[in-house]
Amino acid sequence: MKSFPFLPLALGASLLTVLPLQADVNSDLAFSAFSNVDLQALAGGTVQQSRGGLINFQRGITSQSLYVVNAAPAVVQSKLIHWNQSSHSNLKVWLHQSLPQQWTTTDFAGLGSLPDNSSVKALRDATAKFDPSNPSLQLSKEEGQMLVTTLAAAGADPFVGVWSQILSGRISNFLNGRLGSETYVQSDGTIQPLSELKNLLHADPRIYGQYQHLLNQTPLKAGTVATTRLAPADLYYEVFDVQGEAAIGTGAIYQAASPATIQSADIEFYDSCGIYVTAELDQLWPVTIDGRNETLVWRADLVSAPNIAYLHGTERLASGMVMLEEVKDAIEAFRSECQ
């Protein structure tokens, strides 16, 4: 799993100059799976983790992690916005690119310089051989028809062109509050990314309650008008490996700060295959350990994927353990760049 900007200047200054107060650790983590936290162990490099329990959503799987970064909260907050996972080969993120505020289809040109490996080749082959009657890619009916028409007329490789159009349309619909109209047409039915995200975010009422105020200011909240929405701290697209095949995803990061804490929500609302949607929630608190000013980070990973629905018993348990290991790898790579 992947670890899995355009930030208005005034908003960026207000977020990054907030100096949170010292955390009351166990009280602040009451919404989480962790109690009796040992800050000394976390400061020594331990990543404490908890596999999400059974949730009332058959395609969903979740986890929570807790760790300390030897840096101030503002530094960690900025890194969450700007981190490029593709610099760590073990994470198998082939491309991660932030988009400007006024993006165009030309801003997806990075799709033309993906690495030449079997993972990316599988994505290119799935694009070139797309069959709407047996779709191997997660597209709407209209996107599938556009791809078929383009393939039939193309005199050259249409890969970058068609995916630039698809991603641009998905981003525009998300930012303009139209995610509810987006679908993936699958052989066994239609998937709505907004419904998948809401099911994941409501799976644990305590976590949802902790993040409700921030999430209500994003396009996920039905009825939220554009003038009351937060601007994303980052808008991005990326290409990453899912079980041997590259997937193209796009998402947005939203952040909010108070005098006591900083929250971040990374919402990946479109993925081309293997995963339906993901959300990464992070919360940051300042802590003082042995006289050093550091940051306590709580993280939740929420994933909806087609194959999860068919896992039961030991298979689902094993899948959860693999997820924890992959999240831990991402955390260790992230932390190495913050300190």
C-alpha positions in Angstrom: 0.0 0.0 0.0 1.2 3.5 -0.8 1.7 5.9 2.1 -1.6 5.1 1.3 0.9 22.0 -3.2 -1.1 24.6 -3.5 -1.5 26.3 -0.2 -2.8 29.9 -0.1 -0.1 32.1 1.4 -2.2 33.4 4.2 -3.5 30.0 5.2 0.0 28.5 5.1 1.3 31.2 7.4 -1.5 30.7 9.9 -1.0 27.0 10.0 2.7 26.9 10.2 3.2 29.5 12.8 0.8 27.9 15.4 2.8 26.8 18.4 0.7 24.0 20.0 0.8 23.4 23.8 2.3 20.4 25.4 0.1 17.3 24.9 -1.6 15.5 27.7 -0.9 12.3 25.9 -3.3 9.7 27.2 -6.1 12.2 27.4 -5.6 13.4 23.9 -5.5 9.8 22.6 -8.7 8.8 24.3 -10.4 8.5 20.8 -7.7 6.1 19.6 -6.8 2.5 20.1 -3.8 3.5 22.4 -3.6 4.0 26.1 -0.8 4.1 28.7 1.6 5.4 26.0 5.3 5.1 26.6 6.8 8.2 25.1 10.4 7.1 25.9 9.9 4.0 23.7 8.3 6.0 20.9 11.2 8.5 21.1 13.6 5.6 20.7 12.1 4.7 17.4 9.2 2.3 18.3 6.1 2.5 16.1 3.1 1.4 18.1 0.4 -0.1 15.9 -3.1 -1.5 16.2 -4.9 -3.5 13.5 -8.4 -2.2 13.0 -11.1 -4.5 14.2 -14.0 -5.9 12.3 -16.0 -3.0 10.8 -19.5 -2.9 9.4 -18.2 -2.5 5.8 -17.1 -5.6 4.0 -14.6 -3.9 1.6 -12.9 -1.9 4.3 -9.8 -2.5 6.3 -8.2 0.0 8.8 -5.2 0.4 11.1 -3.8 2.9 13.6 -0.2 3.9 14.3 1.6 6.0 16.9 5.1 7.4 16.7 7.4 10.3 17.6 9.3 12.5 15.2 12.4 14.4 16.4 11.1 17.7 15.0 8.6 20.4 15.8 4.9 19.9 14.8 5.1 22.7 12.1 8.0 20.8 10.4 6.1 17.5 10.4 2.9 19.3 9.2 4.8 20.8 6.2 6.4 17.4 5.4 3.0 15.8 5.3 2.1 18.2 2.6 5.3 18.1 0.5 6.5 14.5 1.0 7.4 12.7 -2.2 7.3 8.9 -1.4 8.8 8.0 -4.8 12.3 8.7 -3.4 12.0 5.5 -1.3 12.1 2.5 -3.7 10.8 0.1 -1.1 7.4 1.9 -1.0 6.9 1.2 -4.8 5.5 4.7 -5.5 6.6 5.3 -9.1 5.5 8.9 -9.3 4.1 11.5 -6.9 3.4 15.0 -8.3 1.7 18.0 -6.7 -0.5 20.1 -9.0 -0.8 23.9 -9.2 -3.9 25.7 -8.2 -4.9 26.3 -11.8 -4.0 22.9 -13.3 -4.5 21.9 -16.9 -4.1 18.5 -18.6 -0.5 19.4 -19.4 0.3 19.2 -15.7 0.0 15.4 -15.9 3.0 15.1 -18.3 4.8 13.1 -15.7 2.8 10.1 -16.8 5.0 10.1 -19.9 8.2 9.4 -17.9 7.2 6.5 -15.7 9.8 3.8 -15.0 10.1 0.9 -17.4 9.1 -2.0 -15.2 6.6 -4.8 -15.2 4.2 -2.9 -12.9 3.9 0.1 -15.2 3.8 -2.2 -18.2 0.7 -4.0 -16.7 -1.1 -0.6 -16.5 -0.1 0.4 -20.0 -1.4 -3.0 -21.3 -4.7 -2.7 -19.4 -5.1 0.8 -20.9 -4.3 -0.3 -24.5 -6.6 -3.4 -24.2 -9.5 -1.9 -22.3 -12.7 -3.8 -22.8 -15.8 -2.0 -21.4 -17.7 -5.3 -21.3 -15.1 -6.7 -18.9 -13.4 -3.7 -17.4 -10.0 -4.1 -15.9 -9.8 -0.4 -15.0 -12.0 1.6 -12.7 -13.7 4.0 -15.0 -17.1 5.5 -15.4 -19.2 4.5 -18.4 -18.3 7.8 -20.1 -14.6 7.5 -19.3 -14.6 4.0 -20.7 -16.3 5.1 -23.9 -13.8 8.0 -24.3 -10.9 5.5 -23.8 -12.3 3.1 -26.4 -12.9 5.9 -28.9 -9.5 7.3 -28.4 -7.8 3.9 -28.8 -9.7 3.3 -32.1 -8.7 6.7 -33.5 -5.2 7.1 -32.1 -2.2 7.2 -34.4 0.2 7.3 -31.5 0.3 6.0 -27.9 -2.7 7.7 -26.2 -1.7 6.7 -22.6 -0.8 10.2 -21.3 -3.6 11.9 -23.1 -6.5 9.7 -21.9 -5.3 9.5 -18.4 -4.7 13.3 -18.3 -8.3 13.8 -19.3 -9.6 11.2 -16.8 -7.7 12.6 -13.8 -8.5 16.2 -14.7 -12.2 15.4 -14.8 -12.1 13.5 -11.5 -10.3 16.3 -9.7 -12.7 18.9 -11.1 -15.7 17.0 -10.0 -14.2 16.4 -6.5 -13.3 20.0 -5.9 -16.7 21.3 -7.1 -18.7 19.0 -4.8 -19.7 16.4 -7.5 -17.9 13.4 -6.1 -21.3 11.8 -5.4 -21.9 11.5 -9.2 -18.6 9.7 -9.8 -18.7 5.9 -10.3 -16.5 2.9 -11.2 -18.4 0.6 -13.5 -17.3 -3.0 -12.5 -18.3 -6.4 -14.0 -20.2 -7.1 -10.8 -21.8 -3.7 -10.2 -21.2 0.0 -9.8 -19.0 1.5 -7.1 -19.4 5.1 -5.8 -16.1 6.4 -4.4 -18.0 8.9 -2.1 -20.0 6.1 -0.6 -16.8 4.1 0.0 -15.1 7.0 1.7 -18.1 7.7 3.9 -18.3 4.1 5.0 -14.6 4.1 5.9 -14.7 7.4 7.8 -17.8 6.4 9.8 -16.5 2.9 10.6 -15.2 4.1 14.0 -17.5 6.7 15.6 -14.7 7.9 17.9 -12.3 8.7 15.0 -15.1 10.2 12.9 -16.0 12.5 15.9 -12.4 13.6 16.2 -12.2 14.6 12.5 -15.8 15.6 11.8 -15.1 19.4 12.0 -12.3 19.1 9.5 -14.0 16.7 7.1 -17.2 18.9 7.1 -15.1 21.6 5.5 -14.1 19.4 2.5 -16.0 18.4 -0.6 -17.0 15.1 1.2 -19.7 17.0 3.1 -22.9 17.0 1.1 -24.3 20.5 0.8 -21.0 22.3 1.7 -20.9 25.4 -0.5 -17.7 26.3 -2.3 -17.2 29.5 -0.2 -17.1 27.6 3.1 -14.8 24.8 1.9 -11.1 24.7 3.0 -8.7 25.0 0.1 -6.6 21.8 -0.1 -3.1 22.1 1.4 -2.0 19.9 -1.5 -3.6 18.4 -4.6 -1.7 15.6 -6.3 -1.6 12.6 -8.6 0.6 9.5 -8.3 1.4 6.1 -9.7 2.0 3.2 -7.3 2.1 -0.6 -7.3 -0.8 -2.7 -6.2 0.0 -6.4 -6.2 2.2 -6.2 -9.3 0.2 -3.7 -11.3 0.6 0.1 -11.3 -2.4 2.1 -10.3 -3.0 5.8 -11.0 -4.5 7.8 -8.1 -5.4 11.3 -7.3 -6.2 13.0 -4.0 -6.2 16.1 -1.8 -4.8 16.9 1.6 -6.7 19.1 4.1 -5.2 20.5 7.3 -6.4 22.5 10.3 -4.5 23.8 13.3 -5.6 24.9 16.8 -3.5 26.1 19.8 -3.3 22.5 21.0 -3.0 20.2 17.9 -2.7 19.9 14.1 -4.9 17.6 12.0 -4.4 16.4 8.5 -6.6 14.3 6.2 -5.2 12.9 3.0 -8.2 11.8 0.9 -7.4 9.7 -2.3 -10.8 9.8 -4.0 -9.8 8.1 -7.3 -7.7 5.0 -8.1 -7.5 3.3 -11.4 -7.3 -0.3 -10.1 -6.8 -2.5 -7.1 -8.0 0.0 -4.6 -11.3 1.9 -4.6 -10.3 4.8 -2.2 -8.0 5.5 0.7 -7.8 8.0 3.5 -4.9 8.8 5.8 -5.7 10.8 8.9 -2.8 12.3 11.0 -2.9 14.2 14.2 0.1 16.0 15.7 0.9 17.1 19.3 4.1 18.7 20.7 5.8 16.6 23.4 9.0 17.3 25.4 11.2 14.2 25.9 14.5 14.5 27.7 14.4 18.2 27.2 13.8 17.9 23.4 10.8 19.4 21.6 9.4 16.6 19.5 6.1 15.7 17.8 3.8 12.8 18.7 2.0 11.6 15.6 -1.2 9.5 15.5 -2.1 8.0 12.2 -5.0 6.1 10.8 -5.1 4.3 7.4 -8.5 3.5 5.9 -8.7 1.4 2.7 -11.5 0.2 0.5 -10.5 -2.5 -2.0 -12.3 -5.0 -4.1 -10.5 -8.1 -2.9 -11.0 -7.3 0.8 -14.7 -8.3 0.7 -13.7 -11.9 0.0 -11.3 -12.3 2.9 -12.4 -14.0 6.1 -10.9 -15.4 9.2 -7.1 -16.0 9.0 -6.9 -14.5 5.5 -8.4 -11.2 6.7 -6.1 -11.3 9.7 -3.1 -11.9 7.5 -4.1 -9.0 5.2 -4.3 -6.7 8.3 -0.8 -7.7 9.4 0.6 -7.0 5.9 -1.0 -3.6 6.0 0.6 -2.8 9.3 4.0 -3.7 8.0 3.6 -1.6 4.9 2.4 1.4 6.9 5.3 1.0 9.3 7.7 1.0 6.3 6.1 4.3 5.1 6.3 5.8 8.6 10.0 5.0 8.9 10.7 6.5 5.5 8.7 9.6 6.4 10.3 10.0 9.8 13.8 9.7 8.2 13.2 12.8 6.2 11.9 14.9 9.2 14.8 14.5 11.6 
